[in-house]
Amino acid sequence: MNKTAFIMSTLALPLLAACGSEKSTQQKIIEKPVVEVKDGRLTPEILEAFGRISEAKPSPDGKTIAFTLSYEDIEENRANAEIYKINTDGSEMTRLTTSAPSESNIRWVEDGNKIAFLRKDDKLNSMQVFIMNSDGTGEKRLSDVKNGIECFEISPDGKKIIYGSPIDDFNQKDEELFKGLPKTTGRVVDDLMYKHWDEWVTQIPHPFLADFSIDGISGAKDIMEGEPFECPMRPFGGSDAFAWSPDSKSLIYVSRKLKGQEYAFSTDSNLYLYNLEDGSTKCLTEGMPGYDTDPHFSPDGNKVAFLSMATPKFESDKKRLMLLDIKTGEMTDLTADWDYWPEEIAWSPDGSFIWFAAYYQGTEPVFRMNPFTTEIETIAEDVCDFVSVTPISETSAVTLRHSMMRPNEICLVSKDSPVKEITNVNGELIAQLKLGSVEKTFVKTTDGKEMLSWIILPPDFDPQKKYPAILYCQGGPQQAVSQFWSYRWNFMIMAANGYVVIAPNRRGLPGFGTEWNRQISGDYGGQNMQDYFAAADYIAEQPYIDKTKIGAIGASYGGFSVYWLAGHHEGRFAALIAHAGIFNLEAQYLETEEMWFADFDLGGPYWDKNNAIAQKTYANSPHLFTDKWTAPILVTVGELDYRILASQGMMAFNAAKMHGLEAEMLVFPDENHWVLKPQNAILWQRVFFRFLDKYLK
């Protein structure tokens, strides 16, 4: 349900960290897999063979890029990422690490002569900071932090480091209560937020400030000592929670200083300025009730740019690009007159521009803004998404680019120049595949709007033939159907299996203005579901579609959508697939961990009979319409999913079977809201297509 979660699930990131020492003998080093492509067909095994690029970091002089590239090993059932570097002109790609565990959080230090990074050390059994020369030699471990290091940022002068490390939660066991019971597994809970995403909350991350040098990390100090709050924030916070001032005398950290029930019902994170000289802390965003995140000092240190949401509890609110004057405290909304919002921001080295990517009309272009005039320019735009924008001058930036047709590659974008692709790690594999094509169309909605939708056609498409079709229902719920590449909901593999896919940007998705995005909140089962019907009817009318062979698929809110459509589709769909979807809204309100989301998006608690919005929401709960279900359904769930409990899918499966429908269920005891392990991912794809083929072919 968390928007960030869905961004991470669709991008080509190395989501599985390997375990072991730098010269591990316990696990083999994973290399680029060798796969056989038959007849140009994309299979689940080939999908898992793609290289996954992330963390592209330009050197201080902008001439070299360090990045991580991961591959999966199906037999080992894991992946690991290695560090590579490449010149910005695309020449001399070099591998810098060769290890069984993954590297991450790469940072250039010593004026670009060395690279610091995180890796799990099996002697300490935790993630630690390592350093090596920029050519990959001279590698050594710098830290020996007991509970490990989750993320870090090094000060501009190279003398300090701020890092996140778990500490024991402040809710300690009552020793007397547990006396003599060393084998009990019981937990006593007396407040909310006792579990989060896929883990029980027994530890929380805290920010530690320490001395840094190429000889080691020492003198660590918890700058939130005694505070029972998270920094970085769970479950997806990382080094973006920290920002160093250019003079290295202060830093900003992001925290939501709430606990238990207050935490569970609030998105009120703030930026805190910590002064290294006197150890004082000042809240910079006091009185701003929504998410405040992603701080960045201007190069002169006088201003801070950050992202802010105005509405409490609304985690998918418009992200405002704010500018704070450190000396005067003056705050300016730079995007007040722009009805879109940045997803990530960065200053140009000279401080003349703020660069960012943003969802815009179905794709994610690169923009830059003059913070003094608020003028916004489009720097790069294509049928693709650009992410992780890092300026190397006032006119150019390094980014990652992906689309529905290929995963991340590193690119250089420049003002008034074509996009230059720097890496092509998957080019050889892509060249062997027959891929589908992607077309943009506009569907007329039931209330007369134009809805941008993507149509994906199979390889060797023949308009004279009749094809089965799939309606793709997006999750989030407010996550754009842009040009994303997914290793689960991959449109190219659906096309390779002979399916036409329609993926509409229904109501409640960003990239089309705040009104379009916000419409879904408090209107589950409302206009956005009519948008799905409009898309399904549109594709059914195409002469190359067999209208009796149309299915609907989706995860999370997309899974909710499938369950809702199951009770209202009036014969449109011949098969349905729901992963990690909400089936019973009343149960979801009580079961999920981030209560603010359900409280805001559902309109409030179901027992508030005077709340018209809430009562309308719960009256549209899919479980109330099971008697109208007619189509076969496949349900898939992960038992470590605490965002939408596996019991939601199990209820839906049970209801379908008890209603006399053909139904299947795939349960993963070791997966969360996503399906990440390679063998689980392949099984998921096999079950997915076996089910669709049974009812749509």
Secondary structure per residue as TSV (DSSP state, phi and psi in degrees):
chain	resnum	aa	ss	phi	psi
A	1	M	-	360.0	-30.5
A	2	N	-	-69.3	132.6
A	3	K	H	-60.6	-43.6
A	4	T	H	-57.7	-37.7
A	5	A	H	-58.4	-39.3
A	6	F	H	-78.3	-29.6
A	7	I	H	-61.0	-47.7
A	8	M	H	-64.9	-33.2
A	9	S	H	-73.2	-22.6
A	10	T	H	-96.3	-24.9
A	11	L	S	-77.6	159.6
A	12	A	-	-83.9	74.5
A	13	L	-	-109.8	151.6
A	14	P	-	-77.6	87.1
A	15	L	-	-78.7	-14.0
A	16	L	-	-109.6	114.2
A	17	A	-	-86.7	135.8
A	18	A	-	-87.0	164.7
A	19	C	-	-118.6	146.8
A	20	G	S	145.2	175.4
A	21	S	-	-87.6	177.0
A	22	E	T	-66.9	-25.0
A	23	K	T	-123.1	54.8
A	24	S	-	-62.0	133.8
A	25	T	S	-102.3	-6.2
A	26	Q	S	-85.3	-26.1
A	27	Q	S	-133.5	143.5
A	28	K	-	-78.6	157.2
A	29	I	-	-78.0	127.1
A	30	I	-	-84.8	124.4
A	31	E	-	-108.2	174.4
A	32	K	-	-58.1	122.4
A	33	P	-	-72.2	152.2
A	34	V	-	-100.4	121.1
A	35	V	-	-127.2	150.5
A	36	E	-	-101.5	124.7
A	37	V	-	-99.2	119.3
A	38	K	S	-106.2	123.4
A	39	D	T	57.6	25.5
A	40	G	T	71.2	15.9
A	41	R	-	-90.7	130.7
A	42	L	-	-80.4	122.8
A	43	T	-	-116.8	168.4
A	44	P	H	-57.7	-38.1
A	45	E	H	-66.4	-38.0
A	46	I	H	-71.2	-38.1
A	47	L	H	-58.2	-40.0
A	48	E	T	-73.1	-11.8
A	49	A	T	-87.7	-8.6
A	50	F	S	-65.0	142.4
A	51	G	-	-75.1	141.4
A	52	R	E	-117.5	109.0
A	53	I	E	-92.4	139.3
A	54	S	E	-154.9	175.7
A	55	E	E	54.6	51.2
A	56	A	E	-77.7	113.1
A	57	K	E	-120.5	111.4
A	58	P	E	-67.8	147.2
A	59	S	-	-69.4	164.2
A	60	P	T	-54.9	-32.6
A	61	D	T	-88.3	-1.1
A	62	G	S	73.9	8.9
A	63	K	S	-94.1	-17.1
A	64	T	E	-134.7	148.2
A	65	I	E	-122.7	124.9
A	66	A	E	-95.9	139.1
A	67	F	E	-151.0	163.6
A	68	T	E	-105.0	141.6
A	69	L	E	-132.5	122.8
A	70	S	E	-117.4	150.0
A	71	Y	E	-129.7	156.1
A	72	E	E	-105.9	150.6
A	73	D	E	-119.4	113.9
A	74	I	T	-66.6	-41.8
A	75	E	T	-64.9	-42.7
A	76	E	T	-73.3	-19.6
A	77	N	T	61.1	42.1
A	78	R	E	-159.6	174.2
A	79	A	E	-132.8	163.1
A	80	N	E	-150.4	150.8
A	81	A	E	-105.1	139.0
A	82	E	E	-115.8	159.5
A	83	I	E	-94.7	132.5
A	84	Y	E	-125.4	165.5
A	85	K	E	-138.1	155.8
A	86	I	E	-151.3	146.0
A	87	N	E	-69.4	150.4
A	88	T	T	-63.3	-20.6
A	89	D	T	-84.4	2.0
A	90	G	S	93.3	2.9
A	91	S	-	-96.5	159.2
A	92	E	-	55.7	62.8
A	93	M	-	-77.2	125.6
A	94	T	E	-130.0	136.4
A	95	R	E	-86.0	130.6
A	96	L	-	-104.0	-27.1
A	97	T	-	-124.5	151.4
A	98	T	-	-141.4	94.5
A	99	S	-	-147.7	157.3
A	100	A	S	-72.9	-41.4
A	101	P	S	-81.3	164.6
A	102	S	-	-82.8	149.3
A	103	E	E	-103.5	150.4
A	104	S	E	-158.9	176.8
A	105	N	E	54.0	47.5
A	106	I	E	-74.2	136.9
A	107	R	E	-141.1	134.9
A	108	W	E	-78.0	136.9
A	109	V	E	-136.5	172.7
A	110	E	G	54.1	49.0
A	111	D	G	56.3	31.6
A	112	G	G	89.0	3.2
A	113	N	T	-83.2	-18.5
A	114	K	E	-136.9	163.0
A	115	I	E	-129.6	127.0
A	116	A	E	-100.4	150.6
A	117	F	E	-162.1	169.8
A	118	L	E	-102.0	144.0
A	119	R	E	-155.8	148.2
A	120	K	E	-77.3	130.4
A	121	D	E	-105.3	123.5
A	122	D	T	-78.6	-16.7
A	123	K	T	-68.8	-40.5
A	124	L	T	-91.6	-13.4
A	125	N	T	56.2	43.2
A	126	S	E	-161.1	163.0
A	127	M	E	-75.1	133.5
A	128	Q	E	-136.3	165.1
A	129	V	E	-86.6	130.0
A	130	F	E	-117.4	165.2
A	131	I	E	-142.2	151.5
A	132	M	E	-151.6	163.1
A	133	N	E	-67.3	160.2
A	134	S	T	-66.7	-11.4
A	135	D	T	-98.1	5.2
A	136	G	S	93.5	-4.4
A	137	T	-	-88.5	170.7
A	138	G	S	65.7	31.9
A	139	E	-	-72.5	138.0
A	140	K	E	-156.6	158.1
A	141	R	E	-86.6	136.8
A	142	L	-	-102.9	-24.1
A	143	S	-	-120.9	157.7
A	144	D	-	-141.4	49.7
A	145	V	-	-70.3	128.7
A	146	K	T	-53.1	-51.8
A	147	N	T	-92.8	6.9
A	148	G	-	83.9	170.5
A	149	I	-	-119.6	128.8
A	150	E	S	-92.3	-30.5
A	151	C	E	-166.8	163.2
A	152	F	E	-158.8	160.1
A	153	E	E	-138.9	137.2
A	154	I	E	-99.6	140.4
A	155	S	-	-64.8	154.2
A	156	P	T	-57.9	-32.2
A	157	D	T	-83.1	-1.3
A	158	G	S	74.4	12.5
A	159	K	S	-104.4	-15.1
A	160	K	E	-130.8	158.7
A	161	I	E	-138.6	138.4
A	162	I	E	-111.3	129.1
A	163	Y	E	-138.8	154.5
A	164	G	E	-96.0	132.2
A	165	S	E	-145.0	140.5
A	166	P	E	-71.3	142.4
A	167	I	E	-122.2	160.7
A	168	D	E	-63.2	139.1
A	169	D	-	-61.7	149.8
A	170	F	S	-72.9	-12.3
A	171	N	-	-84.6	79.7
A	172	Q	-	-79.1	158.1
A	173	K	-	-67.0	146.7
A	174	D	-	-76.4	106.7
A	175	E	T	-59.2	-37.8
A	176	E	T	-67.2	-39.2
A	177	L	T	-63.4	-37.6
A	178	F	T	-97.2	6.5
A	179	K	T	-60.3	129.0
A	180	G	T	78.1	10.2
A	181	L	-	-123.9	59.2
A	182	P	T	-66.4	-19.7
A	183	K	T	-102.5	3.2
A	184	T	-	-69.4	144.2
A	185	T	-	-108.1	8.4
A	186	G	-	-71.1	147.3
A	187	R	-	-122.9	132.4
A	188	V	-	-97.0	123.0
A	189	V	-	-117.4	130.8
A	190	D	-	-131.3	13.1
A	191	D	S	-155.1	167.7
A	192	L	S	-78.0	175.0
A	193	M	-	65.7	37.0
A	194	Y	S	-81.4	-12.5
A	195	K	E	-143.7	156.0
A	196	H	E	-149.6	126.5
A	197	W	T	60.9	-78.9
A	198	D	T	-143.3	21.2
A	199	E	E	-144.6	151.4
A	200	W	E	-76.3	139.6
A	201	V	-	-81.5	97.8
A	202	T	S	-112.7	-17.4
A	203	Q	E	-136.8	157.0
A	204	I	E	-132.8	145.1
A	205	P	E	-78.3	143.1
A	206	H	E	-128.5	154.7
A	207	P	E	-89.2	128.4
A	208	F	E	-116.3	132.0
A	209	L	E	-102.5	131.5
A	210	A	E	-145.4	163.5
A	211	D	E	-75.9	142.3
A	212	F	E	-128.5	134.7
A	213	S	E	-153.5	173.0
A	214	I	T	-71.9	-6.4
A	215	D	T	-94.0	-18.0
A	216	G	E	157.1	176.1
A	217	I	E	-114.2	130.5
A	218	S	E	-148.5	167.4
A	219	G	E	65.8	38.1
A	220	A	E	-66.9	139.9
A	221	K	E	-132.7	128.4
A	222	D	E	-77.3	109.3
A	223	I	T	-80.9	0.0
A	224	M	T	-120.9	29.7
A	225	E	T	-54.5	132.5
A	226	G	T	84.5	-4.4
A	227	E	-	-97.9	126.8
A	228	P	-	-85.5	44.0
A	229	F	-	-124.8	161.8
A	230	E	B	-89.8	143.0
A	231	C	S	-164.2	116.2
A	232	P	S	-67.0	162.8
A	233	M	-	-78.5	136.9
A	234	R	T	-74.1	154.2
A	235	P	T	-96.8	-4.6
A	236	F	T	-120.6	4.6
A	237	G	-	-66.6	145.5
A	238	G	-	-143.6	-144.6
A	239	S	G	-65.8	-13.9
A	240	D	G	-67.9	-6.6
A	241	A	G	-79.8	-6.9
A	242	F	E	-121.3	144.2
A	243	A	E	-145.1	124.2
A	244	W	E	-89.4	141.5
A	245	S	-	-71.4	151.0
A	246	P	T	-58.1	-29.9
A	247	D	T	-87.5	1.4
A	248	S	S	64.8	14.6
A	249	K	S	-93.0	-11.7
A	250	S	E	-150.0	165.5
A	251	L	E	-147.9	158.5
A	252	I	E	-111.5	137.5
A	253	Y	E	-127.0	155.7
A	254	V	E	-108.9	130.6
A	255	S	E	-151.1	148.8
A	256	R	B	-104.5	98.1
A	257	K	-	-84.8	68.1
A	258	L	-	-138.2	161.7
A	259	K	-	-140.7	150.9
A	260	G	H	58.4	-129.1
A	261	Q	H	-63.7	-37.5
A	262	E	H	-61.2	-42.3
A	263	Y	H	-63.7	-44.4
A	264	A	H	-63.5	-22.9
A	265	F	T	-111.5	17.2
A	266	S	-	-138.1	145.2
A	267	T	-	-109.7	19.7
A	268	D	-	-80.8	79.2
A	269	S	-	-91.4	155.5
A	270	N	E	-136.3	162.2
A	271	L	E	-97.2	131.9
A	272	Y	E	-120.5	128.6
A	273	L	E	-94.8	119.6
A	274	Y	E	-107.6	126.9
A	275	N	E	-95.3	119.2
A	276	L	T	-68.9	-29.3
A	277	E	T	-71.2	-44.3
A	278	D	T	-113.9	-1.2
A	279	G	-	73.0	15.1
A	280	S	-	-83.8	154.9
A	281	T	E	-127.6	135.7
A	282	K	E	-131.0	130.4
A	283	C	E	-78.5	124.7
A	284	L	S	-91.6	-15.3
A	285	T	S	-125.4	32.7
A	286	E	T	-55.6	133.8
A	287	G	T	86.8	0.0
A	288	M	-	-99.2	109.0
A	289	P	-	-83.8	-8.1
A	290	G	S	-101.8	-166.8
A	291	Y	-	-64.8	129.5
A	292	D	E	-121.3	120.0
A	293	T	E	-145.5	175.7
A	294	D	E	56.9	56.3
A	295	P	E	-75.4	145.8
A	296	H	E	-145.2	118.0
A	297	F	E	-68.9	143.1
A	298	S	-	-68.1	156.0
A	299	P	T	-57.2	-27.6
A	300	D	T	-87.7	-4.5
A	301	G	S	79.7	2.0
A	302	N	S	-85.4	-21.7
A	303	K	E	-133.6	159.6
A	304	V	E	-128.8	124.9
A	305	A	E	-96.8	140.7
A	306	F	E	-156.8	169.8
A	307	L	E	-104.4	141.4
A	308	S	E	-144.6	139.8
A	309	M	-	-108.6	135.9
A	310	A	-	-83.7	-28.9
A	311	T	S	-95.6	123.8
A	312	P	T	-60.2	141.8
A	313	K	T	72.8	-11.6
A	314	F	-	-94.4	92.9
A	315	E	T	-74.2	-8.9
A	316	S	T	-114.0	25.8
A	317	D	S	-66.7	164.4
A	318	K	-	-57.6	131.1
A	319	K	-	-85.8	111.3
A	320	R	E	-86.0	135.0
A	321	L	E	-85.9	106.7
A	322	M	E	-101.2	150.0
A	323	L	E	-127.0	122.1
A	324	L	E	-111.6	127.0
A	325	D	E	-84.1	115.7
A	326	I	T	-61.6	-38.3
A	327	K	T	-76.4	-43.3
A	328	T	T	-96.2	-19.6
A	329	G	-	79.6	3.7
A	330	E	-	-66.4	133.8
A	331	M	E	-116.9	133.0
A	332	T	E	-129.8	132.5
A	333	D	E	-88.4	104.1
A	334	L	T	-73.8	-18.5
A	335	T	T	-112.2	24.5
A	336	A	T	-59.0	-32.0
A	337	D	T	-104.5	14.6
A	338	W	-	-119.8	121.4
A	339	D	S	-89.3	26.3
A	340	Y	S	-129.8	179.7
A	341	W	-	-151.3	146.8
A	342	P	E	-68.4	150.1
A	343	E	E	-103.2	-19.3
A	344	E	E	-162.2	148.7
A	345	I	E	-134.7	155.9
A	346	A	E	-161.7	141.2
A	347	W	E	-79.9	145.2
A	348	S	-	-68.6	154.1
A	349	P	T	-56.3	-30.8
A	350	D	T	-91.3	-0.4
A	351	G	S	77.5	10.5
A	352	S	S	-85.7	-18.0
A	353	F	-	-141.8	154.6
A	354	I	E	-112.7	122.3
A	355	W	E	-97.7	150.8
A	356	F	E	-164.5	163.8
A	357	A	E	-107.0	153.3
A	358	A	E	-156.1	143.1
A	359	Y	-	-66.8	130.5
A	360	Y	B	-149.5	106.1
A	361	Q	T	53.6	47.5
A	362	G	T	92.9	-4.9
A	363	T	B	-134.8	-178.5
A	364	E	B	-129.2	87.7
A	365	P	-	-76.5	174.7
A	366	V	E	-102.4	131.6
A	367	F	E	-123.6	160.2
A	368	R	E	-136.3	145.3
A	369	M	E	-121.3	138.9
A	370	N	-	-82.5	111.3
A	371	P	T	-69.6	-10.8
A	372	F	T	-91.1	-28.5
A	373	T	T	-112.0	-12.6
A	374	T	-	62.8	15.7
A	375	E	-	-69.4	133.7
A	376	I	E	-114.1	130.4
A	377	E	E	-115.5	143.1
A	378	T	E	-88.1	119.1
A	379	I	E	-92.6	-41.1
A	380	A	E	-145.7	131.7
A	381	E	-	-150.3	132.8
A	382	D	S	-159.4	-175.4
A	383	V	S	-82.3	72.7
A	384	C	S	-168.0	174.6
A	385	D	E	-115.4	134.6
A	386	F	E	-104.6	134.3
A	387	V	E	-136.7	166.3
A	388	S	E	54.3	62.0
A	389	V	E	-82.6	123.5
A	390	T	E	-128.0	104.1
A	391	P	E	-65.5	140.4
A	392	I	S	-114.2	-5.9
A	393	S	S	-160.0	-178.5
A	394	E	S	-73.4	-13.3
A	395	T	S	-116.0	-6.0
A	396	S	E	-145.9	158.0
A	397	A	E	-150.4	151.6
A	398	V	E	-92.5	134.1
A	399	T	E	-139.8	169.9
A	400	L	E	-103.6	143.6
A	401	R	E	-131.1	134.0
A	402	H	E	-142.8	168.2
A	403	S	E	-150.1	-177.6
A	404	M	T	-67.2	-12.5
A	405	M	T	-105.3	-11.6
A	406	R	E	-162.5	151.7
A	407	P	E	-79.1	-174.3
A	408	N	E	-56.0	136.0
A	409	E	E	-134.0	154.2
A	410	I	E	-83.4	136.0
A	411	C	E	-132.2	160.3
A	412	L	E	-113.7	123.3
A	413	V	E	-111.9	138.5
A	414	S	E	-140.1	149.9
A	415	K	T	-65.1	129.4
A	416	D	T	64.2	22.9
A	417	S	E	-135.1	150.5
A	418	P	E	-64.4	154.5
A	419	V	E	-66.4	133.3
A	420	K	E	-108.9	121.0
A	421	E	E	-81.3	125.0
A	422	I	-	-92.2	-42.5
A	423	T	-	-110.5	160.4
A	424	N	-	-149.4	53.8
A	425	V	T	-67.7	-22.9
A	426	N	T	-108.0	7.4
A	427	G	H	-59.7	-41.2
A	428	E	H	-63.5	-41.9
A	429	L	H	-70.7	-43.7
A	430	I	H	-58.1	-39.0
A	431	A	H	-64.2	-22.7
A	432	Q	H	-87.3	-9.3
A	433	L	S	-101.0	144.9
A	434	K	-	-92.9	108.3
A	435	L	-	-98.7	155.2
A	436	G	-	-72.9	176.8
A	437	S	E	-113.1	155.6
A	438	V	E	-118.6	125.8
A	439	E	E	-123.7	142.4
A	440	K	E	-98.1	135.3
A	441	T	E	-141.5	168.8
A	442	F	E	-122.1	127.8
A	443	V	E	-105.6	132.0
A	444	K	E	-76.0	122.8
A	445	T	-	-84.1	171.1
A	446	T	T	-67.6	-18.4
A	447	D	T	-106.6	19.6
A	448	G	S	84.0	13.4
A	449	K	-	-89.0	162.9
A	450	E	E	-101.2	119.4
A	451	M	E	-109.7	114.8
A	452	L	E	-64.7	129.2
A	453	S	E	-136.5	148.5
A	454	W	E	-103.5	135.0
A	455	I	E	-114.4	126.2
A	456	I	E	-110.0	123.8
A	457	L	E	-106.1	147.7
A	458	P	-	-65.7	159.7
A	459	P	T	-59.9	148.8
A	460	D	T	54.7	38.8
A	461	F	-	-57.4	132.3
A	462	D	-	-119.3	108.3
A	463	P	T	-64.2	-10.9
A	464	Q	T	-85.5	-11.5
A	465	K	S	-91.7	169.1
A	466	K	-	-109.7	127.4
A	467	Y	E	-116.7	150.6
A	468	P	E	-74.8	156.9
A	469	A	E	-131.0	156.5
A	470	I	E	-128.5	130.4
A	471	L	E	-90.7	120.2
A	472	Y	E	-92.2	125.9
A	473	C	E	-107.8	119.6
A	474	Q	-	-77.8	150.6
A	475	G	-	-95.8	-162.6
A	476	G	T	122.5	-68.0
A	477	P	T	-76.0	-13.3
A	478	Q	T	-103.7	65.5
A	479	Q	-	-123.6	126.7
A	480	A	-	-61.4	143.2
A	481	V	-	-90.0	75.3
A	482	S	S	-95.7	-155.1
A	483	Q	S	-88.7	54.9
A	484	F	-	-78.7	153.7
A	485	W	-	-111.5	126.7
A	486	S	-	-123.7	145.4
A	487	Y	S	-91.5	-0.4
A	488	R	S	-114.4	-61.1
A	489	W	S	-96.3	67.8
A	490	N	-	-95.9	117.4
A	491	F	H	-71.1	-27.2
A	492	M	H	-68.6	-36.8
A	493	I	H	-74.4	-30.8
A	494	M	H	-65.1	-43.0
A	495	A	H	-64.6	-39.6
A	496	A	H	-63.1	-24.9
A	497	N	T	-90.8	12.1
A	498	G	T	89.6	17.7
A	499	Y	-	-106.5	140.4
A	500	V	E	-88.7	133.6
A	501	V	E	-116.7	135.9
A	502	I	E	-115.9	127.4
A	503	A	E	-124.4	95.2
A	504	P	E	-86.2	146.5
A	505	N	-	-88.5	73.7
A	506	R	-	-66.3	172.5
A	507	R	T	-55.0	141.6
A	508	G	T	96.5	14.2
A	509	L	-	-117.8	144.0
A	510	P	S	-76.9	164.0
A	511	G	S	105.6	-3.0
A	512	F	S	-131.9	22.4
A	513	G	-	98.6	161.1
A	514	T	H	-68.0	-35.4
A	515	E	H	-63.7	-45.1
A	516	W	H	-63.6	-42.2
A	517	N	H	-66.9	-43.1
A	518	R	H	-81.8	-15.6
A	519	Q	T	-54.3	-31.1
A	520	I	T	-70.9	-32.2
A	521	S	T	-63.0	125.4
A	522	G	T	78.2	8.2
A	523	D	-	-135.6	35.4
A	524	Y	T	-57.4	133.5
A	525	G	T	81.3	10.5
A	526	G	S	-102.1	-128.8
A	527	Q	H	-62.1	-33.4
A	528	N	H	-63.9	-30.0
A	529	M	H	-72.5	-34.3
A	530	Q	H	-65.7	-32.7
A	531	D	H	-62.1	-39.6
A	532	Y	H	-64.6	-41.1
A	533	F	H	-62.5	-39.4
A	534	A	H	-61.3	-42.9
A	535	A	H	-66.6	-42.1
A	536	A	H	-63.7	-41.1
A	537	D	H	-68.3	-36.3
A	538	Y	H	-62.0	-48.8
A	539	I	H	-68.9	-33.5
A	540	A	H	-63.7	-28.3
A	541	E	T	-79.1	-12.4
A	542	Q	S	-71.1	138.9
A	543	P	T	-64.8	-18.0
A	544	Y	T	-94.7	8.6
A	545	I	E	-110.4	135.6
A	546	D	E	-85.4	103.6
A	547	K	E	-67.3	-9.9
A	548	T	E	-89.3	-3.0
A	549	K	E	-126.1	62.5
A	550	I	E	-120.2	133.4
A	551	G	E	-118.2	167.8
A	552	A	E	-130.7	136.1
A	553	I	E	-136.4	156.1
A	554	G	E	173.1	163.0
A	555	A	E	-126.9	150.4
A	556	S	T	60.2	-117.4
A	557	Y	H	-62.2	-29.9
A	558	G	H	-63.3	-35.0
A	559	G	H	-67.6	-42.0
A	560	F	H	-55.7	-45.0
A	561	S	H	-59.0	-43.3
A	562	V	H	-62.2	-44.6
A	563	Y	H	-62.3	-40.5
A	564	W	H	-67.3	-45.7
A	565	L	H	-60.7	-32.0
A	566	A	H	-57.7	-31.6
A	567	G	T	-97.2	3.2
A	568	H	T	-137.8	0.8
A	569	H	-	-79.1	-12.7
A	570	E	T	53.7	46.0
A	571	G	T	85.0	5.7
A	572	R	-	-67.5	-34.7
A	573	F	-	-113.5	138.7
A	574	A	S	-100.7	-9.6
A	575	A	E	-160.6	149.1
A	576	L	E	-136.9	141.4
A	577	I	E	-133.6	125.0
A	578	A	E	-126.2	126.3
A	579	H	E	-113.8	129.8
A	580	A	S	50.3	43.1
A	581	G	-	-98.0	158.3
A	582	I	-	-84.4	122.8
A	583	F	S	-103.9	-41.1
A	584	N	-	-121.2	106.9
A	585	L	H	-66.7	-33.6
A	586	E	H	-64.6	-43.7
A	587	A	H	-65.3	-40.6
A	588	Q	H	-60.3	-38.7
A	589	Y	H	-58.7	-33.3
A	590	L	H	-94.7	-24.4
A	591	E	H	-88.2	-34.5
A	592	T	-	-67.7	160.9
A	593	E	S	-93.3	-40.5
A	594	E	-	-84.7	84.6
A	595	M	H	-63.7	-26.0
A	596	W	H	-59.9	-34.1
A	597	F	H	-65.2	-52.2
A	598	A	H	-63.2	-39.1
A	599	D	H	-64.2	-40.2
A	600	F	H	-79.6	-51.2
A	601	D	H	-72.7	-33.2
A	602	L	S	-85.6	-12.4
A	603	G	-	98.8	-7.1
A	604	G	S	132.4	-177.0
A	605	P	-	-71.7	149.8
A	606	Y	T	-69.7	-19.6
A	607	W	T	-83.1	-4.5
A	608	D	-	-84.2	88.7
A	609	K	T	-69.9	-14.9
A	610	N	T	-91.6	-1.3
A	611	N	-	-93.8	101.8
A	612	A	H	-64.7	-38.5
A	613	I	H	-65.0	-46.9
A	614	A	H	-62.6	-43.8
A	615	Q	H	-64.7	-35.7
A	616	K	H	-64.9	-42.0
A	617	T	H	-59.3	-53.2
A	618	Y	H	-69.0	-26.0
A	619	A	H	-68.5	-17.2
A	620	N	T	-101.3	12.5
A	621	S	-	-61.0	132.0
A	622	P	G	-56.2	-31.6
A	623	H	G	-66.4	-17.4
A	624	L	G	-78.9	-8.8
A	625	F	G	-119.4	19.3
A	626	T	G	-60.5	-28.0
A	627	D	G	-65.0	-16.4
A	628	K	G	-100.7	3.8
A	629	W	-	-68.7	134.6
A	630	T	-	-131.6	-22.6
A	631	A	S	-94.0	146.5
A	632	P	-	-58.1	146.8
A	633	I	E	-138.4	140.2
A	634	L	E	-110.9	129.1
A	635	V	E	-115.5	131.8
A	636	T	E	-127.8	140.3
A	637	V	E	-145.8	158.8
A	638	G	E	-118.0	131.7
A	639	E	T	-77.7	-7.7
A	640	L	T	-95.6	12.0
A	641	D	-	-84.7	107.3
A	642	Y	S	-101.3	-0.5
A	643	R	S	-78.9	-51.2
A	644	I	S	-129.3	106.5
A	645	L	-	-60.9	147.7
A	646	A	H	-57.7	-25.5
A	647	S	H	-61.5	-26.8
A	648	Q	H	-61.3	-48.6
A	649	G	H	-67.6	-36.7
A	650	M	H	-64.8	-38.6
A	651	M	H	-61.1	-43.2
A	652	A	H	-63.9	-44.1
A	653	F	H	-61.9	-47.2
A	654	N	H	-59.2	-42.7
A	655	A	H	-62.3	-42.0
A	656	A	H	-63.1	-45.0
A	657	K	H	-66.2	-42.0
A	658	M	H	-68.9	-23.1
A	659	H	T	-84.0	-3.7
A	660	G	T	88.8	16.1
A	661	L	-	-89.9	157.9
A	662	E	-	-75.3	125.2
A	663	A	E	-149.4	149.3
A	664	E	E	-132.5	157.0
A	665	M	E	-138.9	137.9
A	666	L	E	-118.6	119.1
A	667	V	E	-115.7	131.2
A	668	F	E	-113.8	107.7
A	669	P	T	-65.6	-20.8
A	670	D	T	-112.3	19.3
A	671	E	-	-119.3	155.1
A	672	N	-	-99.1	-134.6
A	673	H	S	-68.3	-18.7
A	674	W	S	-114.5	175.0
A	675	V	-	-118.0	105.7
A	676	L	-	-109.5	-33.9
A	677	K	S	-69.4	136.6
A	678	P	H	-53.8	-47.6
A	679	Q	H	-69.1	-35.4
A	680	N	H	-64.1	-40.3
A	681	A	H	-62.5	-40.8
A	682	I	H	-68.8	-42.9
A	683	L	H	-59.9	-42.5
A	684	W	H	-57.7	-46.2
A	685	Q	H	-64.3	-41.2
A	686	R	H	-63.0	-44.7
A	687	V	H	-66.1	-40.5
A	688	F	H	-54.7	-52.3
A	689	F	H	-79.0	-30.1
A	690	R	H	-60.3	-42.5
A	691	F	H	-67.3	-48.4
A	692	L	H	-61.4	-44.3
A	693	D	H	-62.0	-34.1
A	694	K	H	-63.7	-36.0
A	695	Y	H	-110.0	-14.8
A	696	L	H	-113.9	-0.3
A	697	K	-	-126.0	360.0
